[in-house]
Every structure is written in C-alpha cells, then in structure tokens.
C-alpha cells in the first residue's frame, strides 16, 4: 500500500524549460528510496514537492490518498514529512536537544541516544559538534517529528566515508525497523546501493534503476 | 517547544544582538520620556502665562463717529463718554478678571500741617503725575512689573479716597501709611481741596543707574513723581473741568490671555452699548511675544521627539532587517519543520517585546533622574520637569505598537519567500 503518490508532476522555473516532465511515483512505508542524477537535474526540486516546500506547475502529490495542497502544505510539512539536509540546517542558538524538541512529538533524549549522541553532546552548542554529529542531530530531529516520510537531501554529502556509512545505516534502520518511508536524493552510489529502490532522474524523467 | 521558550533562548544565547536592541530601546525611550515631560512643563508654563500675562482690551470713545464743538479751550469731541453702567456690564462678562479706568492729572498734595509734599525730581515744582484709578492693581504700570507695591495696599473700588506715592517721595516727606493728605488739582485756580489717605507705597522696578528706565519718555515725568489716587477723589479734584472727570477709556483684563479674542467678541455683542460710538482694541502684545517664544521652544521639542522617534524606528527596522537576513536559514528551517510564518513572526515580536519589557522600565527610572538635566538645555527648571507614570504608560502602548510594526516591516523581505526558495539559497 503506497504512502505517497506523485501523479503526472511537471515543474519548471519558466514556462519553456521544464525540469520535471510528468513524473509518476509511488512510495511505500518501510522502504528506503534513492534518487540519483547529475547536478541541476531536479532531484532536490522533486524532494521539495514531496515535502510540500513547493507546488508543482502541474500534477498532484497525494499523502495517504489526500492531495497535500488541499490539506495545506504547512500542515503537511508539520505532520507527514521530516527533512534531512546536506548542510544539516540546525538552529545555531539551540542545543541538539532543543533542536530536536522543535518538532516535539517524541521526547528528544531517547531519540538522540538512538542516533548515537551522548547526554553531554546533546547539551552542547550545535556549532561545536562535528559534521557527523550535526547530521545525527538532524536525523534525530526528523525522527522526533514522528513523520512517516523522511526526505533526505544529500545527507552524506559533507561527511567522510566512515561517518557517511554510519548515517546510511541509521537511515536504513529508520526505514526497515521503524517502518518509515525514507527518500534519499544523492550523488553517492554507495548510499544508493543500500537503498531498496533506486531511481535516476534524467532530462526531467524518472527511470527506475533497481 | 513553545514560541516563548524559543524567543527566550534566542535572546539569552544571542545576547550581543539582544544588548544592541536593548541599548537602542533604552536610549530612545529615555529621550522620548524626557522630551514629553519637557514639552509638558512647557505647556504648563504656557498655561500659567495665559493666566498671568495680563492681556487686556481697551474700550475707548470713537472720536471719528462723534461730532465736534468749540469751546474756550478749543474744539472738543461731543462723542459720548464711557459710563459706570457700561463698566459694570462689560466687567460682568465671563473671563474678565478686572478693569481699570484712569483720569490723569497733575495735582498738588499737602500734609496735615498744610505743607506741600515735595517731589524728588520736580526741580521745585511740587505736583505729581497722578492716575485717578478704580483699581491700581490693574494699572498697566503695576501689571507690566515696572512698579511694585512695597507697602500698604492697592486702591480698589472700595477705597474711595486712597493715595499711593513712591517710597522715595514718602521718605523724603516723612509720610507713613494712614497719613492724611489734602489734594488740590490747581491751588492757583481755586480748585477744591479733597481729603485723602495714604494707602500704599510703590517702588520702581528698574535700573536706578540707567536714567532711561526711570522716567516715561512720553510724559517726560520721572516715575518717582508718579502717584495714584482713587477715581472718585480725582473726579472731585477735577470737578471744575468738563472732560477731566469723565471716562475716556477703560482697560479690561482677562483671566486667560488665549481667550482674549472670544471675550472681545462677547463684549461686542452687548446690545445695551452703541458700539458705533466706541472702539475696542486688544492688547496682548506681551502674551503674544512670550507665547510665541514658548511656542517656538515647544515646536522645537516636539520636532526633536518626532525626529528621535522616526530616526530610531528607521534604525530599529534596519537593525532588525539585518538580523532577519542573518536569520534566513533559521526561518527556512522552521518553515521546513512545519512551523507557520505567523508563528515565526510572533516569535520575533515576542523576542523584541521581551527586550522592551526590561528596557522600558529601566528607561523610565533613568529618565526620571535625567529629564531635569535635559530640561536645562532648553532653559527649563529641573523641578518643573516630571516624568509621570501616565507618560510611561503612553510610551509603553505607543512603543509596543511601533515595535510590532518595526518587526513586521523588517520581516517582509524574508517572509515573502517560499520555504524552498530560502532553503535553496542557503544550500
């Protein structure tokens, strides 16, 4: 049973040049999806449309059969999806614990522990954490939102190989053990290999790759 | 996490930014509170002035509408004179504090022993430039402050035979309050002797080293040799002179100089007086001059307050706008986690108001201490400048509204973006 469905999605920054041309996609809970493609092909745009950060020029996005535009994009972002960004996007005047508490559906302590942050680290200034630790906080924030879909944009892009592997493992766990639908936009073939399904975005068209 | 907690954490952790806003608010509110209290002190002074400046109007015979006749002493106007009934009717109008009518003559005065009262500067001519007055308190020489009653009392309507002379002449002639005096308008013309009593002494408030301030340039009489007697007494002394004992003009003084025009209009509406035969002239030059100077100071203070408020609003908007631009990422993140734009705006408003909650009362306490010092810059006495809790309440209400507007304006450039645009710019 699909949790999210994209129907005939078109998107362009102007009326002539379309970056997404009639995308159709169905996503299921408990799976990790990877979307690969060259820079500027529209991967992040596609993720933004799924997350309700933007609206398609044409077509519809459904969450559990409901059009997200009708539900309200802000509401969709708050209830149904959680984002993980390449540059972590943590609020710098809040501690890791407080950043996680922003979404506040689950208590932040156990979630931070789950992604491997110690009690002491969770009280530090976020800017004093390493890149890997900051990305763990971002994942913890996504988990604490208790959303069924996690949308990750290049989550390992700024991390070393070892940390990237660790983050990939956590994302897989989110999908397989916590029954989340994890969609990862990436350049990394290593990360894509770990996904249950891989799509390639080429010239505005999504091609199933695995 | 609640909006208020987020706002509190921001203000605490970004304390340098908070301190800048705090200092700005503290500085502005201190200046505005001081400015308002100085302006209010100015207004109070203006109100006092309206009551004390002694603005008046003169009712006089209109010689241009009356006829003319010839007599032994030349031609004279046949225009009707001001009657005592007219004086009573006019003085009954609301806002008139009092009035005075004067007949001027130059009589001679004699003590109980029949010796003439010698005047100081008369060069052997011992008569006095005398106003026959109903109420000397309202005589222009006393009202203007040129003369000051230093002993005894003023001549009023109830004193029918009073005489006031200068302290200097009194000492010269050994005269005391209560002494009996005989006045004769012209002893060489067989004029009647009129009994009177010394009721007061005046002194000239002028620089005695400066001769120009000690005499009247129009009469060429030294002020020391001026005297004031009761109106009735003067009429009795001048009974032999037709025009000399009739009222040619009367001065009416108002309680509030600012109401002078309205009072004059009301007087002109008195139907029992034929206003073709009389002229009314306003005399509020002193008030106009002083109030114009006060008004200039008030305008300056109000302009300064306005400039301070506008400049500080611009400064606060600029600082907040810079702060908003630096918080673009935060706005994008908050939008991405589903926090709505109004909720983010509310957080920023609360952050600013939290700073104001501390800055405003401290500025109030501080302004109470230094408003007097500021007032000194505008020539105001410190004790007249009071920063009241009412001004503080006014500043709280107006300041809160302006701050909310400032926050909303500074947020516009960032808030008009969609979350994806903000995040794309950050990424």
HADDOCK unambig.tbl for C-alpha pairs under 7 A between the chains (distance, minus, plus):
assign (segid A and resid 48 and name CA) (segid B and resid 420 and name CA) 6.76 0.50 0.50
assign (segid A and resid 53 and name CA) (segid B and resid 336 and name CA) 6.95 0.50 0.50
assign (segid A and resid 53 and name CA) (segid B and resid 419 and name CA) 5.70 0.50 0.50
assign (segid A and resid 53 and name CA) (segid B and resid 420 and name CA) 5.14 0.50 0.50
assign (segid A and resid 54 and name CA) (segid B and resid 420 and name CA) 6.06 0.50 0.50
assign (segid A and resid 74 and name CA) (segid B and resid 338 and name CA) 5.22 0.50 0.50
assign (segid A and resid 74 and name CA) (segid B and resid 340 and name CA) 6.39 0.50 0.50
assign (segid A and resid 75 and name CA) (segid B and resid 338 and name CA) 6.37 0.50 0.50
assign (segid A and resid 77 and name CA) (segid B and resid 336 and name CA) 6.44 0.50 0.50
assign (segid A and resid 77 and name CA) (segid B and resid 337 and name CA) 6.03 0.50 0.50
assign (segid A and resid 77 and name CA) (segid B and resid 338 and name CA) 4.65 0.50 0.50
assign (segid A and resid 78 and name CA) (segid B and resid 337 and name CA) 5.67 0.50 0.50
assign (segid A and resid 78 and name CA) (segid B and resid 338 and name CA) 3.75 0.50 0.50
assign (segid A and resid 78 and name CA) (segid B and resid 339 and name CA) 6.86 0.50 0.50
assign (segid A and resid 82 and name CA) (segid B and resid 337 and name CA) 6.65 0.50 0.50
assign (segid A and resid 87 and name CA) (segid B and resid 427 and name CA) 6.94 0.50 0.50
assign (segid A and resid 89 and name CA) (segid B and resid 333 and name CA) 6.34 0.50 0.50
assign (segid A and resid 91 and name CA) (segid B and resid 330 and name CA) 5.85 0.50 0.50
assign (segid A and resid 93 and name CA) (segid B and resid 10 and name CA) 6.10 0.50 0.50
assign (segid A and resid 93 and name CA) (segid B and resid 13 and name CA) 5.86 0.50 0.50
assign (segid A and resid 93 and name CA) (segid B and resid 14 and name CA) 6.98 0.50 0.50
assign (segid A and resid 101 and name CA) (segid B and resid 1 and name CA) 5.76 0.50 0.50
assign (segid A and resid 102 and name CA) (segid B and resid 1 and name CA) 5.24 0.50 0.50
assign (segid A and resid 103 and name CA) (segid B and resid 337 and name CA) 6.63 0.50 0.50
assign (segid A and resid 104 and name CA) (segid B and resid 1 and name CA) 6.52 0.50 0.50
